[in-house]
Amino acid sequence: MEAASLLLTIRVCFAVLVLSWFSIYDIKYREIPDKHVWGSFYISLALFAITIAVQLSNQPSSITAIVVYTSLSIFSGTGLFSIMYLMGLVGKADVFVITELALLLPTPDVYSIVVYEMGNILRLPPVLLIVLYSAFISILIGASRSFLVSIIYRKAIPRDLPLVKKLVLVLTGRPMSIKSYLSSKHYYPLTIFEVKEGKLTRKYRLTFSVEGEEYWEHQAKVQKLLEEGILSPNDYIWVTYGIPYIVPLLVGLIVFLVVGDAPLALFLRK
């Protein structure tokens, strides 16, 4: 096996390994240890440097194309997730992971190992397709779950919210009893309880800050209201788990390795 092919195999296997390992942490603990993030990042950076050196050595006349393609891959993926991070939609680890994917798969040579090869004509940066596939998977899962929630918990849907907010609430969250909520981990409240002049009011939000909030701090506030008799264990609270985004990224990577850009190419041909 020539050096370029061996290097490509190592990069792809390492990408799958990192996402699989991080997915376990993301699901179980909703947090990835910094030492794992930095360790995998430095390895990805080293593999990236070797990849570019090999590419330039094999194709010295294509230096401009390689630099442009690689820059588009890295800055588009990292830029998008950096914006999402600043908006509180993803965590810092998610930004590092997408950057690692861009570093590990910076050039179109990865299309050579796609299982379903149909003469891919787009050859978009792999990281963009992985993000696209993972977003589609997340939306599909969210839509299916929201359909079930709207049927099972239709009586718990706030009647005083505008229709659009109701739809977003059902799409991103689910109701559970106060008792169940207090015994759960990693759920963030979309129902915010406030007591003014001895009267309990409920406000609903549609997002939360991944980096700026801790789930147990919210639970402590709800626990206090429960102990004061303001809330009942059987009262409902809308919560969201904050879908671990690294898991959809892993699925998106696997989908890409199977079909490449075939779905998008077929869609654009219609």
Steps between C-alpha positions, in 0.01 A plus 500: 500500500651833398562770759207722393248213519633383837484855634141538378400176673661614825324838484156352435538231768619760750201725420256213559682400820499854642133561426403159641697560820372855543141390431514266799613786723246739349208262559605381843647813656412783257862608537827393340822521705730777377798265486319282244395800293847653492671165446287412198533857369881488499498160329256634239722803447804277448314277254380811318855632462621164368203477261562842348872427466426174317235665280736782399778250436280288273329794329741798506312670216172496696618705796241776447210255471614309810537818707160638392316171556666442837430856616135471399470173689656627822355850516146405395460220754680672785339835421147360504546321831678799653192711427276230648726491806473877548121462478510236773370225270801269523783446744868577465580133440267499197706779342821306556348180360381665178843663465662159541275357229602782268867434578470124453299525177631820340530381140276313253716185507257355755246456218718216370388273784129584491305173483227616263693669222275647233745730333468770764511828313479753781796401714402746771721516810410186701442693822217699336320184391550339840342804666218497243425130555519534879264800493252307285517204739447728802200667335351163405538367854366824648197502269415138583537561871296821491219316322485246782525771766216699343276193517598357839531834683258716304322610820830624646572734208460862623185649349607863537808471275496609134478213253862537384631484857283196568651324201856585604430396859368162388789461255774570754351386830265272686300526822575293808381507859695703754575176685652339190688816408672525837622141475633544144836615373597738219148633440468878466169673574307681230240591762631774729310539828484840666327605821377858516297627792433143607366401158664236282547587135636290215710631215619294207828526317604318185878481544760469771873567526706182478806664654333752729260279697521199728196275520533442875475872574155506342404186690601665828264792431212267414575288808473811717158586351392142564610513863315829547182338374478729198545212258358149513700185410235428236521841332643500149817675388617522139862394461754428230790260505701712264567235236868393511613627161809282476280191457330636185846602374614139536196378308557776241861385455392139447232608251760703311742206486221287352338736247737795467318790337267272299172613667581868447621439144181311413287773659671776301464307176121496528 
